[in-house]
Amino acid sequence: MSASLAPECNEVKERYDTCFLKWYSEKYLRGQEKNNDECAPLFKDYQKCLHAALKERGIDKLLEDAREDNKENDLKHMGNRK
């Protein structure tokens, strides 16, 4: 498993990765379960940690600007599915 983009999120990322890999190998690949609901809370925790780290570094604004700059391309390539 790789490290998180934000070192302060490594622990929560590792917990999510462990949960996901267990679910994937023990349930999904065996056709038992298609939804990964059991790991969803851990994924949300990881998302929150990353969002806070990006905001603290001012990267969240750069991402928003990039998304806005590419909105037309996104709509074109996504077939207006937003």
Backbone as a printed PyTorch tensor [residue, N CA C, xyz], in Angstrom:
tensor([[[  0.8410,  -1.1790,   0.0000],
         [  0.0000,   0.0000,   0.0000],
         [  0.8810,   1.2350,   0.0000]],

        [[  0.4630,   2.2040,  -0.7160],
         [  1.2560,   3.4280,  -0.8350],
         [  0.8560,   4.4420,   0.2360]],

        [[  1.7350,   5.3900,   0.4190],
         [  1.4750,   6.4620,   1.3820],
         [  0.4510,   7.4340,   0.8060]],

        [[ -0.1830,   8.1430,   1.6870],
         [ -1.1570,   9.1560,   1.2910],
         [ -0.4360,  10.3680,   0.7060]],

        [[ -1.1810,  11.1670,  -0.0450],
         [ -0.6420,  12.4260,  -0.5530],
         [ -0.3080,  13.3750,   0.5900]],

        [[ -1.0050,  13.2110,   1.7040],
         [ -0.7710,  14.0210,   2.8950],
         [ -0.3030,  13.0790,   4.0060]],

        [[  0.9330,  13.2170,   4.4590],
         [  1.4680,  12.2980,   5.4750],
         [  0.5890,  12.1690,   6.7190]],

        [[ -0.1000,  13.2350,   7.0880],
         [ -0.9540,  13.1760,   8.2630],
         [ -2.1770,  12.2730,   8.0610]],

        [[ -2.4080,  11.8570,   6.8390],
         [ -3.5360,  10.9820,   6.5250],
         [ -3.1070,   9.5260,   6.3140]],

        [[ -1.8410,   9.2240,   6.5040],
         [ -1.3500,   7.8680,   6.2570],
         [ -2.0870,   6.8100,   7.0670]],

        [[ -2.3240,   7.0950,   8.3410],
         [ -2.9620,   6.0960,   9.2080],
         [ -4.3850,   5.7800,   8.7500]],

        [[ -5.1650,   6.8060,   8.4890],
         [ -6.5510,   6.5790,   8.0610],
         [ -6.5830,   5.9460,   6.6700]],

        [[ -5.6360,   6.2780,   5.8110],
         [ -5.5650,   5.6570,   4.4910],
         [ -5.2430,   4.1750,   4.6210]],

        [[ -4.3380,   3.8440,   5.5140],
         [ -3.9720,   2.4410,   5.7100],
         [ -5.1590,   1.6320,   6.2230]],

        [[ -5.9420,   2.2170,   7.1440],
         [ -7.1380,   1.5210,   7.6380],
         [ -8.1340,   1.2800,   6.4970]],

        [[ -8.3270,   2.3060,   5.6560],
         [ -9.2380,   2.1360,   4.5190],
         [ -8.6990,   1.0990,   3.5370]],

        [[ -7.4310,   1.2050,   3.1790],
         [ -6.8310,   0.2510,   2.2320],
         [ -6.9740,  -1.1870,   2.7230]],

        [[ -6.7280,  -1.3990,   4.0070],
         [ -6.8290,  -2.7380,   4.5830],
         [ -8.2630,  -3.2560,   4.4710]],

        [[ -9.2170,  -2.4210,   4.8210],
         [-10.6230,  -2.7910,   4.7220],
         [-10.9960,  -3.1080,   3.2740]],

        [[-10.5980,  -2.2250,   2.3590],
         [-10.9430,  -2.4070,   0.9490],
         [-10.3520,  -3.6930,   0.3870]],

        [[ -9.0780,  -3.9380,   0.6530],
         [ -8.4320,  -5.1330,   0.1080],
         [ -9.0520,  -6.4080,   0.6630]],

        [[ -9.4350,  -6.3850,   1.9250],
         [-10.1000,  -7.5420,   2.5260],
         [-11.4500,  -7.7730,   1.8590]],

        [[-12.2450,  -6.7050,   1.7240],
         [-13.5460,  -6.8160,   1.0740],
         [-13.3900,  -7.3040,  -0.3640]],

        [[-12.4530,  -6.7170,  -1.0790],
         [-12.2530,  -7.0470,  -2.4930],
         [-11.8910,  -8.5220,  -2.6760]],

        [[-10.9360,  -8.9960,  -1.8830],
         [-10.4790, -10.3790,  -2.0600],
         [-11.4390, -11.4060,  -1.4720]],

        [[-12.0640, -11.0810,  -0.3560],
         [-12.9130, -12.0650,   0.3160],
         [-14.3740, -12.0360,  -0.1150]],

        [[-14.8270, -10.9270,  -0.6300],
         [-16.2480, -10.8310,  -0.9850],
         [-16.4750, -10.5240,  -2.4640]],

        [[-15.9020,  -9.4380,  -2.9560],
         [-16.1700,  -9.0160,  -4.3290],
         [-15.7130, -10.0580,  -5.3490]],

        [[-14.4640, -10.5000,  -5.2340],
         [-13.9440, -11.4600,  -6.2020],
         [-14.6650, -12.8090,  -6.1460]],

        [[-15.2970, -13.0870,  -5.0480],
         [-16.0360, -14.3490,  -4.9010],
         [-17.5140, -14.1840,  -5.2550]],

        [[-17.8790, -12.9910,  -5.7230],
         [-19.2440, -12.7430,  -6.1610],
         [-20.2490, -12.6150,  -5.0370]],

        [[-19.7800, -12.4240,  -3.8280],
         [-20.6850, -12.3620,  -2.6920],
         [-21.2890, -10.9750,  -2.4870]],

        [[-20.5590,  -9.9640,  -2.8450],
         [-21.0110,  -8.6100,  -2.5320],
         [-20.4640,  -7.6340,  -3.5700]],

        [[-21.3500,  -6.7980,  -4.1000],
         [-20.9230,  -5.7960,  -5.0880],
         [-20.6970,  -4.4300,  -4.4650]],

        [[-21.3810,  -4.1360,  -3.3660],
         [-21.2360,  -2.8330,  -2.7070],
         [-20.2610,  -2.9380,  -1.5550]],

        [[-19.4290,  -1.9320,  -1.4250],
         [-18.4230,  -1.9060,  -0.3660],
         [-18.8810,  -0.9770,   0.7540]],

        [[-20.0670,  -1.2210,   1.2570],
         [-20.6250,  -0.3620,   2.3010],
         [-19.8410,  -0.4360,   3.6110]],

        [[-19.2370,  -1.5780,   3.8800],
         [-18.5380,  -1.7320,   5.1610],
         [-17.3050,  -0.8370,   5.2700]],

        [[-16.7180,  -0.4560,   4.1500],
         [-15.5310,   0.4000,   4.1730],
         [-15.8540,   1.8740,   3.9150]],

        [[-17.1020,   2.1630,   3.5910],
         [-17.4950,   3.5330,   3.2530],
         [-17.1790,   4.5480,   4.3530]],

        [[-17.4280,   4.2400,   5.6260],
         [-17.0890,   5.2280,   6.6680],
         [-15.5880,   5.5300,   6.7250]],

        [[-14.7670,   4.5110,   6.4990],
         [-13.3170,   4.7270,   6.4990],
         [-12.8970,   5.5790,   5.3030]],

        [[-13.5550,   5.3570,   4.1530],
         [-13.2400,   6.1590,   2.9770],
         [-13.6180,   7.6150,   3.2120]],

        [[-14.7600,   7.8410,   3.8550],
         [-15.1820,   9.2130,   4.1620],
         [-14.1960,   9.8920,   5.1160]],

        [[-13.7140,   9.1230,   6.0920],
         [-12.7040,   9.6680,   7.0160],
         [-11.4490,  10.0770,   6.2570]],

        [[-11.0380,   9.2380,   5.3110],
         [ -9.8420,   9.5410,   4.5080],
         [-10.0850,  10.7750,   3.6410]],

        [[-11.2570,  10.8500,   3.0320],
         [-11.5950,  12.0260,   2.2140],
         [-11.5420,  13.3000,   3.0510]],

        [[-12.1160,  13.2540,   4.2700],
         [-12.1140,  14.4210,   5.1520],
         [-10.6880,  14.8480,   5.4850]],

        [[ -9.8480,  13.8740,   5.7950],
         [ -8.4610,  14.1710,   6.1320],
         [ -7.7470,  14.8210,   4.9440]],

        [[ -7.9210,  14.2430,   3.7630],
         [ -7.2850,  14.8130,   2.5640],
         [ -7.7960,  16.2120,   2.2750]],

        [[ -9.1050,  16.3890,   2.3760],
         [ -9.6820,  17.7100,   2.1000],
         [ -9.0890,  18.7560,   3.0460]],

        [[ -8.9940,  18.4140,   4.3210],
         [ -8.4330,  19.3510,   5.3040],
         [ -6.9700,  19.6510,   4.9860]],

        [[ -6.2160,  18.6330,   4.6070],
         [ -4.7910,  18.8270,   4.2870],
         [ -4.6270,  19.6960,   3.0380]],

        [[ -5.4540,  19.4600,   2.0320],
         [ -5.3770,  20.2610,   0.8080],
         [ -5.7720,  21.7020,   1.0780]],

        [[ -6.7930,  21.8850,   1.8950],
         [ -7.2350,  23.2330,   2.2370],
         [ -6.1460,  23.9760,   3.0140]],

        [[ -5.5320,  23.2900,   3.9580],
         [ -4.4640,  23.8910,   4.7590],
         [ -3.2930,  24.3600,   3.8880]],

        [[ -3.0530,  23.6350,   2.8150],
         [ -1.9430,  23.9670,   1.9160],
         [ -2.3590,  24.9020,   0.7720]],

        [[ -3.6570,  25.2310,   0.6990],
         [ -4.1460,  26.1150,  -0.3540],
         [ -4.3340,  25.4160,  -1.6910]],

        [[ -4.2440,  24.0990,  -1.6830],
         [ -4.3600,  23.3450,  -2.9350],
         [ -5.8170,  23.1950,  -3.3470]],

        [[ -6.7330,  23.2290,  -2.3890],
         [ -8.1480,  23.0820,  -2.7230],
         [ -8.6080,  24.1710,  -3.6890]],

        [[ -8.1200,  25.3830,  -3.5060],
         [ -8.4800,  26.4930,  -4.4000],
         [ -7.9340,  26.2540,  -5.8100]],

        [[ -6.7180,  25.7400,  -5.8960],
         [ -6.1370,  25.4290,  -7.2080],
         [ -6.9650,  24.3740,  -7.9320]],

        [[ -7.4270,  23.3700,  -7.1950],
         [ -8.2540,  22.3290,  -7.7990],
         [ -9.5880,  22.8860,  -8.2780]],

        [[-10.1970,  23.7410,  -7.4780],
         [-11.4590,  24.3730,  -7.8820],
         [-11.2660,  25.1830,  -9.1570]],

        [[-10.1820,  25.9430,  -9.2180],
         [ -9.8980,  26.7480, -10.4060],
         [ -9.6850,  25.8630, -11.6320]],

        [[ -8.9580,  24.7650, -11.4540],
         [ -8.7060,  23.8490, -12.5720],
         [-10.0080,  23.2180, -13.0570]],

        [[-10.8760,  22.8460, -12.1130],
         [-12.1660,  22.2700, -12.5020],
         [-13.0020,  23.2820, -13.2810]],

        [[-13.0070,  24.5170, -12.7980],
         [-13.7730,  25.5620, -13.4740],
         [-13.2210,  25.8210, -14.8760]],

        [[-11.8990,  25.8640, -14.9880],
         [-11.2620,  26.1020, -16.2890],
         [-11.5640,  24.9880, -17.2930]],

        [[-11.8160,  23.7910, -16.8090],
         [-12.0240,  22.6470, -17.7010],
         [-13.4700,  22.1710, -17.7490]],

        [[-14.3780,  22.9810, -17.2570],
         [-15.7870,  22.5900, -17.1950],
         [-16.3410,  22.2330, -18.5780]],

        [[-16.0070,  23.0300, -19.5820],
         [-16.5130,  22.7540, -20.9300],
         [-15.9900,  21.4260, -21.4540]],

        [[-14.7080,  21.1720, -21.2720],
         [-14.1360,  19.9000, -21.7080],
         [-14.7900,  18.7370, -20.9810]],

        [[-15.0030,  18.8990, -19.6780],
         [-15.6440,  17.8440, -18.9040],
         [-17.0310,  17.5450, -19.4560]],

        [[-17.7990,  18.5830, -19.7020],
         [-19.1490,  18.3810, -20.2400],
         [-19.1040,  17.7120, -21.6020]],

        [[-18.1660,  18.1360, -22.4260],
         [-18.0190,  17.5590, -23.7680],
         [-17.6850,  16.0680, -23.7030]],

        [[-16.7370,  15.7160, -22.8500],
         [-16.2760,  14.3310, -22.7720],
         [-17.1590,  13.4470, -21.9150]],

        [[-17.9270,  14.0420, -21.0310],
         [-18.8240,  13.2710, -20.1720],
         [-20.2120,  13.1640, -20.7780]],

        [[-20.4400,  13.8180, -21.8820],
         [-21.7420,  13.7520, -22.5400],
         [-22.8520,  14.3990, -21.7300]],

        [[-22.4940,  15.5200, -21.0600],
         [-23.4630,  16.2770, -20.2480],
         [-24.1140,  15.4400, -19.1640]],

        [[-23.3680,  14.5400, -18.5420],
         [-23.9190,  13.6660, -17.5010],
         [-23.7850,  14.2650, -16.1030]],

        [[-23.5180,  15.4940, -15.9350],
         [-23.3390,  16.0900, -14.6080],
         [-24.6110,  16.3190, -13.8940]]])
